[in-house]
Amino acid sequence: MIPVAHGEAAHRLMPGSRLEVFPGAGHFPFNDEPEHFAALLREFMVTTEPAVFDDDNMRRLMLRGRA
């Protein structure tokens, strides 16, 4: 859905992230290869721990660079 180079750069900057590339797929890999996409999504949902979200911490992070 984004240029591969952008995905690779973001992946390098996010420890523990996962990058899946669909060679030859267009901008909508879920349309081009729905079975592959669904299998990857299902596997991701089964094997990934949900993020812990803290409203106060998010507020602090968002306000940190404010002038």
All heavy atoms as TSV, in Angstrom:
chain	resi	resn	atom	element	x	y	z
A	1	MET	N	N	0.829	-1.192	0.000
A	1	MET	CA	C	0.000	0.000	0.000
A	1	MET	C	C	0.871	1.253	0.000
A	1	MET	O	O	0.390	2.309	-0.324
A	1	MET	CB	C	-0.938	-0.015	1.192
A	1	MET	CG	C	-1.942	-1.164	1.098
A	1	MET	SD	S	-2.987	-1.399	2.526
A	1	MET	CE	C	-3.974	0.047	2.524
A	2	ILE	N	N	2.134	1.105	0.380
A	2	ILE	CA	C	3.091	2.209	0.318
A	2	ILE	C	C	4.310	1.699	-0.442
A	2	ILE	O	O	4.481	0.493	-0.606
A	2	ILE	CB	C	3.503	2.707	1.732
A	2	ILE	CG1	C	4.201	1.585	2.508
A	2	ILE	CG2	C	2.286	3.235	2.483
A	2	ILE	CD1	C	4.763	2.025	3.843
A	3	PRO	N	N	5.174	2.605	-0.937
A	3	PRO	CA	C	6.382	2.126	-1.616
A	3	PRO	C	C	7.183	1.200	-0.698
A	3	PRO	O	O	7.309	1.445	0.500
A	3	PRO	CB	C	7.158	3.413	-1.922
A	3	PRO	CG	C	6.103	4.479	-1.981
A	3	PRO	CD	C	5.078	4.065	-0.955
A	4	VAL	N	N	7.736	0.145	-1.276
A	4	VAL	CA	C	8.484	-0.841	-0.494
A	4	VAL	C	C	9.612	-0.181	0.293
A	4	VAL	O	O	9.841	-0.517	1.459
A	4	VAL	CB	C	9.023	-1.971	-1.397
A	4	VAL	CG1	C	9.931	-2.897	-0.616
A	4	VAL	CG2	C	7.872	-2.755	-1.999
A	5	ALA	N	N	10.296	0.776	-0.313
A	5	ALA	CA	C	11.400	1.456	0.387
A	5	ALA	C	C	10.901	2.151	1.656
A	5	ALA	O	O	11.595	2.159	2.675
A	5	ALA	CB	C	12.091	2.462	-0.535
A	6	HIS	N	N	9.705	2.721	1.609
A	6	HIS	CA	C	9.147	3.372	2.804
A	6	HIS	C	C	8.852	2.332	3.878
A	6	HIS	O	O	9.119	2.549	5.062
A	6	HIS	CB	C	7.865	4.128	2.466
A	6	HIS	CG	C	8.079	5.317	1.591
A	6	HIS	ND1	N	7.048	6.129	1.210
A	6	HIS	CD2	C	9.192	5.828	1.015
A	6	HIS	CE1	C	7.515	7.094	0.437
A	6	HIS	NE2	N	8.808	6.922	0.303
A	7	GLY	N	N	8.281	1.213	3.466
A	7	GLY	CA	C	7.993	0.142	4.416
A	7	GLY	C	C	9.250	-0.419	5.037
A	7	GLY	O	O	9.296	-0.684	6.240
A	8	GLU	N	N	10.297	-0.594	4.215
A	8	GLU	CA	C	11.567	-1.113	4.740
A	8	GLU	C	C	12.194	-0.144	5.728
A	8	GLU	O	O	12.709	-0.553	6.767
A	8	GLU	CB	C	12.521	-1.407	3.582
A	8	GLU	CG	C	12.078	-2.595	2.749
A	8	GLU	CD	C	12.843	-2.750	1.442
A	8	GLU	OE1	O	13.492	-1.773	1.002
A	8	GLU	OE2	O	12.773	-3.847	0.864
A	9	ALA	N	N	12.144	1.163	5.422
A	9	ALA	CA	C	12.699	2.171	6.331
A	9	ALA	C	C	11.930	2.184	7.652
A	9	ALA	O	O	12.531	2.215	8.733
A	9	ALA	CB	C	12.667	3.551	5.680
A	10	ALA	N	N	10.606	2.142	7.578
A	10	ALA	CA	C	9.799	2.132	8.798
A	10	ALA	C	C	10.068	0.871	9.610
A	10	ALA	O	O	10.195	0.922	10.839
A	10	ALA	CB	C	8.314	2.233	8.443
A	11	HIS	N	N	10.192	-0.246	8.933
A	11	HIS	CA	C	10.463	-1.522	9.591
A	11	HIS	C	C	11.790	-1.479	10.356
A	11	HIS	O	O	11.879	-1.955	11.487
A	11	HIS	CB	C	10.468	-2.629	8.539
A	11	HIS	CG	C	10.794	-3.984	9.053
A	11	HIS	ND1	N	10.064	-4.611	10.041
A	11	HIS	CD2	C	11.776	-4.843	8.709
A	11	HIS	CE1	C	10.592	-5.798	10.277
A	11	HIS	NE2	N	11.631	-5.958	9.477
A	12	ARG	N	N	12.808	-0.886	9.741
A	12	ARG	CA	C	14.120	-0.776	10.417
A	12	ARG	C	C	14.033	0.080	11.676
A	12	ARG	O	O	14.759	-0.140	12.642
A	12	ARG	CB	C	15.163	-0.171	9.464
A	12	ARG	CG	C	15.715	-1.134	8.460
A	12	ARG	CD	C	16.940	-0.578	7.738
A	12	ARG	NE	N	16.666	0.663	7.027
A	12	ARG	CZ	C	16.178	0.735	5.784
A	12	ARG	NH1	N	15.885	-0.366	5.122
A	12	ARG	NH2	N	15.976	1.902	5.220
A	13	LEU	N	N	13.154	1.071	11.683
A	13	LEU	CA	C	13.049	1.999	12.813
A	13	LEU	C	C	12.136	1.497	13.933
A	13	LEU	O	O	12.073	2.111	14.994
A	13	LEU	CB	C	12.541	3.362	12.320
A	13	LEU	CG	C	13.502	4.109	11.396
A	13	LEU	CD1	C	12.805	5.319	10.791
A	13	LEU	CD2	C	14.751	4.524	12.156
A	14	MET	N	N	11.432	0.395	13.695
A	14	MET	CA	C	10.496	-0.129	14.692
A	14	MET	C	C	10.910	-1.529	15.124
A	14	MET	O	O	10.546	-2.514	14.473
A	14	MET	CB	C	9.078	-0.170	14.127
A	14	MET	CG	C	8.472	1.187	13.931
A	14	MET	SD	S	6.743	1.105	13.409
A	14	MET	CE	C	6.928	0.797	11.653
A	15	PRO	N	N	11.699	-1.624	16.189
A	15	PRO	CA	C	12.104	-2.952	16.656
A	15	PRO	C	C	10.887	-3.834	16.911
A	15	PRO	O	O	9.874	-3.386	17.447
A	15	PRO	CB	C	12.847	-2.656	17.963
A	15	PRO	CG	C	13.255	-1.222	17.866
A	15	PRO	CD	C	12.191	-0.555	17.039
A	16	GLY	N	N	10.979	-5.067	16.473
A	16	GLY	CA	C	9.892	-6.002	16.685
A	16	GLY	C	C	8.786	-5.908	15.654
A	16	GLY	O	O	7.810	-6.645	15.717
A	17	SER	N	N	8.938	-4.988	14.682
A	17	SER	CA	C	7.904	-4.861	13.652
A	17	SER	C	C	8.000	-6.005	12.658
A	17	SER	O	O	8.969	-6.766	12.639
A	17	SER	CB	C	8.039	-3.523	12.915
A	17	SER	OG	O	9.238	-3.479	12.161
A	18	ARG	N	N	6.997	-6.104	11.848
A	18	ARG	CA	C	6.935	-7.166	10.846
A	18	ARG	C	C	6.562	-6.527	9.518
A	18	ARG	O	O	5.623	-5.739	9.449
A	18	ARG	CB	C	5.883	-8.171	11.273
A	18	ARG	CG	C	5.683	-9.291	10.312
A	18	ARG	CD	C	4.723	-10.282	10.922
A	18	ARG	NE	N	4.268	-11.212	9.911
A	18	ARG	CZ	C	3.551	-12.272	10.182
A	18	ARG	NH1	N	3.204	-12.535	11.425
A	18	ARG	NH2	N	3.165	-13.071	9.228
A	19	LEU	N	N	7.308	-6.855	8.479
A	19	LEU	CA	C	7.045	-6.320	7.144
A	19	LEU	C	C	6.722	-7.477	6.220
A	19	LEU	O	O	7.486	-8.447	6.144
A	19	LEU	CB	C	8.276	-5.560	6.624
A	19	LEU	CG	C	8.190	-5.052	5.191
A	19	LEU	CD1	C	7.117	-3.976	5.056
A	19	LEU	CD2	C	9.543	-4.521	4.741
A	20	GLU	N	N	5.621	-7.392	5.529
A	20	GLU	CA	C	5.233	-8.390	4.539
A	20	GLU	C	C	5.140	-7.689	3.189
A	20	GLU	O	O	4.445	-6.688	3.054
A	20	GLU	CB	C	3.874	-9.013	4.880
A	20	GLU	CG	C	3.854	-9.789	6.167
A	20	GLU	CD	C	4.606	-11.110	6.092
A	20	GLU	OE1	O	4.925	-11.564	4.974
A	20	GLU	OE2	O	4.861	-11.677	7.170
A	21	VAL	N	N	5.847	-8.206	2.207
A	21	VAL	CA	C	5.835	-7.641	0.855
A	21	VAL	C	C	5.149	-8.640	-0.066
A	21	VAL	O	O	5.459	-9.830	-0.037
A	21	VAL	CB	C	7.272	-7.336	0.372
A	21	VAL	CG1	C	7.260	-6.815	-1.053
A	21	VAL	CG2	C	7.953	-6.335	1.306
A	22	PHE	N	N	4.244	-8.156	-0.877
A	22	PHE	CA	C	3.536	-8.968	-1.857
A	22	PHE	C	C	4.124	-8.658	-3.231
A	22	PHE	O	O	3.668	-7.726	-3.896
A	22	PHE	CB	C	2.051	-8.634	-1.849
A	22	PHE	CG	C	1.287	-9.104	-0.653
A	22	PHE	CD1	C	1.584	-8.640	0.619
A	22	PHE	CD2	C	0.259	-10.018	-0.797
A	22	PHE	CE1	C	0.873	-9.064	1.721
A	22	PHE	CE2	C	-0.467	-10.456	0.300
A	22	PHE	CZ	C	-0.154	-9.989	1.560
A	23	PRO	N	N	5.131	-9.408	-3.660
A	23	PRO	CA	C	5.753	-9.121	-4.963
A	23	PRO	C	C	4.718	-9.137	-6.089
A	23	PRO	O	O	3.873	-10.032	-6.164
A	23	PRO	CB	C	6.761	-10.253	-5.140
A	23	PRO	CG	C	7.038	-10.748	-3.759
A	23	PRO	CD	C	5.737	-10.571	-3.019
A	24	GLY	N	N	4.764	-8.108	-6.915
A	24	GLY	CA	C	3.876	-8.029	-8.057
A	24	GLY	C	C	2.478	-7.526	-7.752
A	24	GLY	O	O	1.687	-7.304	-8.664
A	25	ALA	N	N	2.165	-7.358	-6.477
A	25	ALA	CA	C	0.833	-6.853	-6.122
A	25	ALA	C	C	0.810	-5.345	-6.310
A	25	ALA	O	O	1.833	-4.671	-6.204
A	25	ALA	CB	C	0.492	-7.212	-4.679
A	26	GLY	N	N	-0.358	-4.819	-6.571
A	26	GLY	CA	C	-0.514	-3.374	-6.720
A	26	GLY	C	C	-0.654	-2.695	-5.368
A	26	GLY	O	O	-0.177	-3.184	-4.343
A	27	HIS	N	N	-1.361	-1.580	-5.376
A	27	HIS	CA	C	-1.530	-0.790	-4.149
A	27	HIS	C	C	-2.485	-1.431	-3.150
A	27	HIS	O	O	-2.571	-0.985	-2.008
A	27	HIS	CB	C	-2.027	0.618	-4.487
A	27	HIS	CG	C	-1.003	1.462	-5.158
A	27	HIS	ND1	N	0.090	1.951	-4.504
A	27	HIS	CD2	C	-0.902	1.862	-6.436
A	27	HIS	CE1	C	0.831	2.642	-5.344
A	27	HIS	NE2	N	0.248	2.601	-6.531
A	28	PHE	N	N	-3.223	-2.450	-3.572
A	28	PHE	CA	C	-4.200	-3.073	-2.708
A	28	PHE	C	C	-3.958	-4.576	-2.654
A	28	PHE	O	O	-4.698	-5.359	-3.262
A	28	PHE	CB	C	-5.626	-2.763	-3.193
A	28	PHE	CG	C	-5.894	-1.293	-3.316
A	28	PHE	CD1	C	-5.909	-0.677	-4.554
A	28	PHE	CD2	C	-6.110	-0.525	-2.179
A	28	PHE	CE1	C	-6.138	0.684	-4.663
A	28	PHE	CE2	C	-6.337	0.841	-2.284
A	28	PHE	CZ	C	-6.353	1.447	-3.526
A	29	PRO	N	N	-2.928	-5.010	-1.913
A	29	PRO	CA	C	-2.597	-6.440	-1.887
A	29	PRO	C	C	-3.749	-7.313	-1.391
A	29	PRO	O	O	-3.857	-8.462	-1.781
A	29	PRO	CB	C	-1.392	-6.522	-0.957
A	29	PRO	CG	C	-1.428	-5.269	-0.152
A	29	PRO	CD	C	-2.070	-4.230	-1.029
A	30	PHE	N	N	-4.629	-6.749	-0.581
A	30	PHE	CA	C	-5.776	-7.515	-0.093
A	30	PHE	C	C	-6.750	-7.821	-1.222
A	30	PHE	O	O	-7.516	-8.777	-1.124
A	30	PHE	CB	C	-6.488	-6.791	1.061
A	30	PHE	CG	C	-6.727	-5.326	0.804
A	30	PHE	CD1	C	-7.833	-4.901	0.099
A	30	PHE	CD2	C	-5.817	-4.386	1.257
A	30	PHE	CE1	C	-8.049	-3.552	-0.146
A	30	PHE	CE2	C	-6.012	-3.037	1.026
A	30	PHE	CZ	C	-7.139	-2.613	0.310
A	31	ASN	N	N	-6.723	-7.030	-2.295
A	31	ASN	CA	C	-7.539	-7.330	-3.477
A	31	ASN	C	C	-6.797	-8.260	-4.436
A	31	ASN	O	O	-7.409	-9.123	-5.057
A	31	ASN	CB	C	-7.914	-6.053	-4.234
A	31	ASN	CG	C	-8.987	-5.254	-3.542
A	31	ASN	OD1	O	-9.766	-5.789	-2.766
A	31	ASN	ND2	N	-9.028	-3.972	-3.798
A	32	ASP	N	N	-5.484	-8.040	-4.582
A	32	ASP	CA	C	-4.689	-8.829	-5.523
A	32	ASP	C	C	-4.489	-10.261	-5.049
A	32	ASP	O	O	-4.473	-11.191	-5.855
A	32	ASP	CB	C	-3.322	-8.174	-5.755
A	32	ASP	CG	C	-3.427	-6.829	-6.454
A	32	ASP	OD1	O	-4.396	-6.632	-7.216
A	32	ASP	OD2	O	-2.547	-5.977	-6.235
A	33	GLU	N	N	-4.290	-10.442	-3.752
A	33	GLU	CA	C	-4.027	-11.771	-3.191
A	33	GLU	C	C	-4.809	-11.941	-1.880
A	33	GLU	O	O	-4.228	-12.023	-0.804
A	33	GLU	CB	C	-2.529	-11.949	-2.923
A	33	GLU	CG	C	-1.659	-11.871	-4.169
A	33	GLU	CD	C	-0.205	-12.155	-3.866
A	33	GLU	OE1	O	0.063	-13.098	-3.102
A	33	GLU	OE2	O	0.645	-11.422	-4.385
A	34	PRO	N	N	-6.135	-11.996	-1.968
A	34	PRO	CA	C	-6.944	-12.015	-0.742
A	34	PRO	C	C	-6.684	-13.198	0.175
A	34	PRO	O	O	-6.686	-13.038	1.400
A	34	PRO	CB	C	-8.384	-12.013	-1.258
A	34	PRO	CG	C	-8.301	-12.426	-2.679
A	34	PRO	CD	C	-6.948	-12.026	-3.175
A	35	GLU	N	N	-6.432	-14.377	-0.384
A	35	GLU	CA	C	-6.196	-15.548	0.474
A	35	GLU	C	C	-4.879	-15.396	1.239
A	35	GLU	O	O	-4.817	-15.677	2.441
A	35	GLU	CB	C	-6.171	-16.841	-0.348
A	35	GLU	CG	C	-7.507	-17.212	-0.950
A	35	GLU	CD	C	-7.772	-16.524	-2.289
A	35	GLU	OE1	O	-6.837	-15.893	-2.847
A	35	GLU	OE2	O	-8.907	-16.603	-2.775
A	36	HIS	N	N	-3.842	-14.943	0.548
A	36	HIS	CA	C	-2.536	-14.736	1.188
A	36	HIS	C	C	-2.655	-13.655	2.268
A	36	HIS	O	O	-2.162	-13.809	3.384
A	36	HIS	CB	C	-1.503	-14.362	0.130
A	36	HIS	CG	C	-0.120	-14.182	0.655
A	36	HIS	ND1	N	0.851	-13.507	-0.029
A	36	HIS	CD2	C	0.476	-14.592	1.798
A	36	HIS	CE1	C	1.970	-13.502	0.663
A	36	HIS	NE2	N	1.769	-14.143	1.780
A	37	PHE	N	N	-3.321	-12.556	1.917
A	37	PHE	CA	C	-3.499	-11.467	2.872
A	37	PHE	C	C	-4.254	-11.948	4.109
A	37	PHE	O	O	-3.847	-11.676	5.249
A	37	PHE	CB	C	-4.244	-10.305	2.207
A	37	PHE	CG	C	-4.389	-9.110	3.095
A	37	PHE	CD1	C	-3.395	-8.149	3.162
A	37	PHE	CD2	C	-5.517	-8.944	3.889
A	37	PHE	CE1	C	-3.512	-7.056	4.000
A	37	PHE	CE2	C	-5.650	-7.856	4.722
A	37	PHE	CZ	C	-4.641	-6.906	4.776
A	38	ALA	N	N	-5.353	-12.666	3.899
A	38	ALA	CA	C	-6.158	-13.153	5.026
A	38	ALA	C	C	-5.365	-14.116	5.903
A	38	ALA	O	O	-5.457	-14.060	7.139
A	38	ALA	CB	C	-7.425	-13.831	4.507
A	39	ALA	N	N	-4.559	-14.979	5.288
A	39	ALA	CA	C	-3.747	-15.926	6.062
A	39	ALA	C	C	-2.725	-15.183	6.919
A	39	ALA	O	O	-2.527	-15.509	8.095
A	39	ALA	CB	C	-3.051	-16.913	5.136
A	40	LEU	N	N	-2.068	-14.174	6.340
A	40	LEU	CA	C	-1.087	-13.394	7.108
A	40	LEU	C	C	-1.755	-12.617	8.232
A	40	LEU	O	O	-1.237	-12.557	9.347
A	40	LEU	CB	C	-0.335	-12.429	6.185
A	40	LEU	CG	C	0.662	-13.057	5.236
A	40	LEU	CD1	C	1.180	-12.014	4.245
A	40	LEU	CD2	C	1.818	-13.672	6.003
A	41	LEU	N	N	-2.897	-12.027	7.944
A	41	LEU	CA	C	-3.615	-11.270	8.965
A	41	LEU	C	C	-4.059	-12.185	10.104
A	41	LEU	O	O	-3.886	-11.861	11.285
A	41	LEU	CB	C	-4.822	-10.564	8.343
A	41	LEU	CG	C	-5.679	-9.742	9.294
A	41	LEU	CD1	C	-4.866	-8.662	9.991
A	41	LEU	CD2	C	-6.860	-9.142	8.539
A	42	ARG	N	N	-4.596	-13.329	9.762
A	42	ARG	CA	C	-5.037	-14.294	10.777
A	42	ARG	C	C	-3.856	-14.719	11.656
A	42	ARG	O	O	-3.953	-14.722	12.887
A	42	ARG	CB	C	-5.661	-15.515	10.087
A	42	ARG	CG	C	-6.325	-16.472	11.021
A	42	ARG	CD	C	-7.015	-17.635	10.287
A	42	ARG	NE	N	-7.929	-17.181	9.243
A	42	ARG	CZ	C	-7.722	-17.338	7.923
A	42	ARG	NH1	N	-6.641	-17.944	7.483
A	42	ARG	NH2	N	-8.593	-16.903	7.047
A	43	GLU	N	N	-2.736	-15.056	11.021
A	43	GLU	CA	C	-1.539	-15.487	11.767
A	43	GLU	C	C	-1.036	-14.363	12.673
A	43	GLU	O	O	-0.676	-14.590	13.820
A	43	GLU	CB	C	-0.465	-15.932	10.766
A	43	GLU	CG	C	0.709	-16.648	11.393
A	43	GLU	CD	C	1.841	-15.697	11.749
A	43	GLU	OE1	O	1.935	-14.617	11.144
A	43	GLU	OE2	O	2.622	-16.032	12.652
A	44	PHE	N	N	-1.041	-13.127	12.163
A	44	PHE	CA	C	-0.616	-11.977	12.958
A	44	PHE	C	C	-1.499	-11.812	14.188
A	44	PHE	O	O	-1.020	-11.612	15.302
A	44	PHE	CB	C	-0.658	-10.708	12.092
A	44	PHE	CG	C	-0.375	-9.451	12.854
A	44	PHE	CD1	C	0.932	-9.076	13.136
A	44	PHE	CD2	C	-1.402	-8.639	13.296
A	44	PHE	CE1	C	1.201	-7.916	13.848
A	44	PHE	CE2	C	-1.145	-7.481	14.011
A	44	PHE	CZ	C	0.165	-7.121	14.285
A	45	MET	N	N	-2.795	-11.914	13.996
A	45	MET	CA	C	-3.728	-11.730	15.112
A	45	MET	C	C	-3.586	-12.817	16.167
A	45	MET	O	O	-3.717	-12.547	17.361
A	45	MET	CB	C	-5.159	-11.673	14.580
A	45	MET	CG	C	-5.422	-10.426	13.757
A	45	MET	SD	S	-7.014	-10.415	12.939
A	45	MET	CE	C	-8.112	-10.350	14.333
A	46	VAL	N	N	-3.279	-14.030	15.751
A	46	VAL	CA	C	-3.144	-15.145	16.684
A	46	VAL	C	C	-1.831	-15.080	17.460
A	46	VAL	O	O	-1.768	-15.469	18.624
A	46	VAL	CB	C	-3.262	-16.486	15.918
A	46	VAL	CG1	C	-2.864	-17.664	16.777
A	46	VAL	CG2	C	-4.673	-16.667	15.406
A	47	THR	N	N	-0.776	-14.566	16.841
A	47	THR	CA	C	0.555	-14.640	17.446
A	47	THR	C	C	1.055	-13.330	18.053
A	47	THR	O	O	2.136	-13.308	18.626
A	47	THR	CB	C	1.590	-15.107	16.409
A	47	THR	OG1	O	1.671	-14.143	15.346
A	47	THR	CG2	C	1.241	-16.465	15.844
A	48	THR	N	N	0.302	-12.258	17.945
A	48	THR	CA	C	0.784	-10.952	18.389
A	48	THR	C	C	0.078	-10.521	19.666
A	48	THR	O	O	-1.147	-10.591	19.766
A	48	THR	CB	C	0.552	-9.898	17.289
A	48	THR	OG1	O	1.201	-10.329	16.103
A	48	THR	CG2	C	1.105	-8.547	17.697
A	49	GLU	N	N	0.865	-10.083	20.631
A	49	GLU	CA	C	0.308	-9.542	21.875
A	49	GLU	C	C	-0.271	-8.159	21.601
A	49	GLU	O	O	0.358	-7.343	20.933
A	49	GLU	CB	C	1.415	-9.394	22.930
A	49	GLU	CG	C	1.904	-10.695	23.503
A	49	GLU	CD	C	0.928	-11.291	24.497
A	49	GLU	OE1	O	0.265	-10.520	25.223
A	49	GLU	OE2	O	0.827	-12.520	24.526
A	50	PRO	N	N	-1.451	-7.858	22.112
A	50	PRO	CA	C	-2.009	-6.515	21.927
A	50	PRO	C	C	-1.124	-5.469	22.598
A	50	PRO	O	O	-0.482	-5.733	23.622
A	50	PRO	CB	C	-3.361	-6.585	22.634
A	50	PRO	CG	C	-3.653	-8.030	22.806
A	50	PRO	CD	C	-2.337	-8.738	22.851
A	51	ALA	N	N	-1.094	-4.293	22.017
A	51	ALA	CA	C	-0.336	-3.188	22.598
A	51	ALA	C	C	-1.026	-2.728	23.879
A	51	ALA	O	O	-2.244	-2.825	24.019
A	51	ALA	CB	C	-0.243	-2.028	21.618
A	52	VAL	N	N	-0.233	-2.230	24.799
A	52	VAL	CA	C	-0.778	-1.633	26.021
A	52	VAL	C	C	-0.896	-0.138	25.753
A	52	VAL	O	O	0.078	0.517	25.400
A	52	VAL	CB	C	0.143	-1.906	27.230
A	52	VAL	CG1	C	-0.378	-1.193	28.461
A	52	VAL	CG2	C	0.269	-3.396	27.461
A	53	PHE	N	N	-2.079	0.380	25.884
A	53	PHE	CA	C	-2.320	1.795	25.606
A	53	PHE	C	C	-2.610	2.515	26.901
A	53	PHE	O	O	-3.476	2.107	27.673
A	53	PHE	CB	C	-3.494	1.947	24.634
A	53	PHE	CG	C	-3.704	3.357	24.185
A	53	PHE	CD1	C	-2.954	3.875	23.150
A	53	PHE	CD2	C	-4.636	4.159	24.801
A	53	PHE	CE1	C	-3.137	5.183	22.727
A	53	PHE	CE2	C	-4.829	5.473	24.394
A	53	PHE	CZ	C	-4.081	5.980	23.353
A	54	ASP	N	N	-1.877	3.585	27.133
A	54	ASP	CA	C	-2.029	4.376	28.348
A	54	ASP	C	C	-2.347	5.808	27.920
A	54	ASP	O	O	-1.510	6.477	27.319
A	54	ASP	CB	C	-0.733	4.304	29.154
A	54	ASP	CG	C	-0.778	5.127	30.419
A	54	ASP	OD1	O	-0.980	6.356	30.330
A	54	ASP	OD2	O	-0.593	4.540	31.500
A	55	ASP	N	N	-3.553	6.273	28.217
A	55	ASP	CA	C	-3.982	7.617	27.812
A	55	ASP	C	C	-3.040	8.703	28.315
A	55	ASP	O	O	-2.699	9.631	27.574
A	55	ASP	CB	C	-5.396	7.923	28.329
A	55	ASP	CG	C	-6.476	7.175	27.573
A	55	ASP	OD1	O	-6.276	6.862	26.386
A	55	ASP	OD2	O	-7.525	6.906	28.182
A	56	ASP	N	N	-2.627	8.616	29.577
A	56	ASP	CA	C	-1.760	9.653	30.145
A	56	ASP	C	C	-0.406	9.678	29.449
A	56	ASP	O	O	0.120	10.744	29.148
A	56	ASP	CB	C	-1.576	9.443	31.647
A	56	ASP	CG	C	-2.871	9.672	32.417
A	56	ASP	OD1	O	-3.694	10.499	31.959
A	56	ASP	OD2	O	-3.050	9.025	33.457
A	57	ASN	N	N	0.174	8.513	29.197
A	57	ASN	CA	C	1.453	8.462	28.511
A	57	ASN	C	C	1.319	9.005	27.086
A	57	ASN	O	O	2.173	9.758	26.620
A	57	ASN	CB	C	2.011	7.037	28.487
A	57	ASN	CG	C	3.395	6.984	27.914
A	57	ASN	OD1	O	4.274	7.754	28.298
A	57	ASN	ND2	N	3.610	6.083	26.983
A	58	MET	N	N	0.273	8.654	26.391
A	58	MET	CA	C	0.064	9.153	25.036
A	58	MET	C	C	-0.074	10.674	25.045
A	58	MET	O	O	0.489	11.363	24.198
A	58	MET	CB	C	-1.179	8.512	24.421
A	58	MET	CG	C	-1.419	8.920	22.981
A	58	MET	SD	S	-0.054	8.539	21.850
A	58	MET	CE	C	-0.134	6.775	21.824
A	59	ARG	N	N	-0.786	11.212	26.000
A	59	ARG	CA	C	-0.952	12.662	26.114
A	59	ARG	C	C	0.406	13.336	26.330
A	59	ARG	O	O	0.727	14.328	25.677
A	59	ARG	CB	C	-1.904	12.985	27.268
A	59	ARG	CG	C	-2.263	14.446	27.399
A	59	ARG	CD	C	-3.318	14.682	28.480
A	59	ARG	NE	N	-4.581	14.036	28.143
A	59	ARG	CZ	C	-5.071	12.937	28.748
A	59	ARG	NH1	N	-4.423	12.374	29.745
A	59	ARG	NH2	N	-6.214	12.411	28.369
A	60	ARG	N	N	1.234	12.756	27.217
A	60	ARG	CA	C	2.561	13.318	27.460
A	60	ARG	C	C	3.410	13.286	26.184
A	60	ARG	O	O	4.085	14.253	25.860
A	60	ARG	CB	C	3.277	12.547	28.572
A	60	ARG	CG	C	2.844	12.930	29.969
A	60	ARG	CD	C	3.756	12.316	31.022
A	60	ARG	NE	N	3.731	10.856	31.004
A	60	ARG	CZ	C	2.816	10.100	31.636
A	60	ARG	NH1	N	1.857	10.675	32.336
A	60	ARG	NH2	N	2.869	8.795	31.580
A	61	LEU	N	N	3.379	12.182	25.465
A	61	LEU	CA	C	4.157	12.067	24.229
A	61	LEU	C	C	3.706	13.082	23.189
A	61	LEU	O	O	4.523	13.681	22.490
A	61	LEU	CB	C	4.033	10.648	23.656
A	61	LEU	CG	C	4.726	9.551	24.435
A	61	LEU	CD1	C	4.344	8.185	23.873
A	61	LEU	CD2	C	6.231	9.729	24.413
A	62	MET	N	N	2.401	13.287	23.082
A	62	MET	CA	C	1.884	14.210	22.080
A	62	MET	C	C	2.181	15.663	22.426
A	62	MET	O	O	2.371	16.495	21.543
A	62	MET	CB	C	0.387	13.994	21.908
A	62	MET	CG	C	0.067	12.660	21.268
A	62	MET	SD	S	-1.688	12.341	21.115
A	62	MET	CE	C	-2.069	13.424	19.756
A	63	LEU	N	N	2.261	15.971	23.714
A	63	LEU	CA	C	2.512	17.339	24.133
A	63	LEU	C	C	4.000	17.673	24.273
A	63	LEU	O	O	4.363	18.830	24.421
A	63	LEU	CB	C	1.801	17.622	25.452
A	63	LEU	CG	C	0.278	17.598	25.406
A	63	LEU	CD1	C	-0.303	17.724	26.803
A	63	LEU	CD2	C	-0.250	18.701	24.483
A	64	ARG	N	N	4.850	16.669	24.209
A	64	ARG	CA	C	6.273	16.846	24.461
A	64	ARG	C	C	6.916	17.920	23.590
A	64	ARG	O	O	7.639	18.770	24.071
A	64	ARG	CB	C	7.012	15.525	24.256
A	64	ARG	CG	C	8.466	15.622	24.674
A	64	ARG	CD	C	9.254	14.391	24.363
A	64	ARG	NE	N	8.621	13.200	24.889
A	64	ARG	CZ	C	9.093	11.983	24.682
A	64	ARG	NH1	N	10.146	11.798	23.954
A	64	ARG	NH2	N	8.481	10.941	25.193
A	65	GLY	N	N	6.684	17.929	22.307
A	65	GLY	CA	C	7.348	18.866	21.405
A	65	GLY	C	C	6.594	20.148	21.175
A	65	GLY	O	O	6.972	20.981	20.365
A	66	ARG	N	N	5.538	20.359	21.906
A	66	ARG	CA	C	4.696	21.533	21.728
A	66	ARG	C	C	5.386	22.806	22.188
A	66	ARG	O	O	5.991	22.847	23.255
A	66	ARG	CB	C	3.417	21.319	22.529
A	66	ARG	CG	C	2.260	22.070	22.033
A	66	ARG	CD	C	1.035	21.523	22.708
A	66	ARG	NE	N	-0.060	22.410	22.419
A	66	ARG	CZ	C	-1.179	22.407	23.080
A	66	ARG	NH1	N	-1.345	21.584	24.088
A	66	ARG	NH2	N	-2.133	23.232	22.760
A	67	ALA	N	N	5.273	23.859	21.411
A	67	ALA	CA	C	5.918	25.143	21.757
A	67	ALA	C	C	5.054	25.962	22.670
A	67	ALA	O	O	3.894	25.855	22.755
A	67	ALA	CB	C	6.214	25.933	20.498
